[in-house]
């Protein structure tokens, strides 16, 4: 006949989530980083696409490392947009040839 300790251990095991009517005990252990699975569609602009691909680096970092990646991508995308506003240098005009 099992002693009181054995019965209590058996009941504790059943109450810890092995019985269908008792919910499992939540774990507070850190979970390793996992990719979010968000697809990045190429835009056709090499600079923008390179910045968007940088977002994949966040998939392998814990949440507290995401900020650095997001800020870097944001800064790079802002630079790409700013570069679109820069007017190209005027084309050089041909020298006049005054031969007669």
BELKANOR-V456551 format. One record per pair of residues at least 4 apart in sequence whose C-alpha atoms are under 7 Angstrom apart, sorted by the first residue. I is the first residue (numbers start at 1). GAP is how many residues later the second one is. If there is no record, write none. Layout:
i = (I I)
gap = (GAP GAP)
This chain:
i = (2 2 3 4 5 6 7 8 9 10 11 12 13 14 14 15 15 16 16 17 17 17 17 33 33 33 33 34 34 35 35 36 40 42 43 45 46 47 47 48 48 48 49 50 51 51 51 52 54 55 58 58 61 61 66 67 68 69 70 71 72 73 74 75 76 77 78 79 80 81 82)
gap = (4 5 4 4 4 4 4 4 4 4 4 4 5 4 5 4 7 8 9 5 6 7 8 26 27 28 29 25 26 24 25 23 12 7 6 4 4 4 33 4 29 32 4 4 22 25 26 21 19 14 8 11 4 5 4 4 4 4 4 4 4 4 4 4 4 4 4 4 4 4 4)
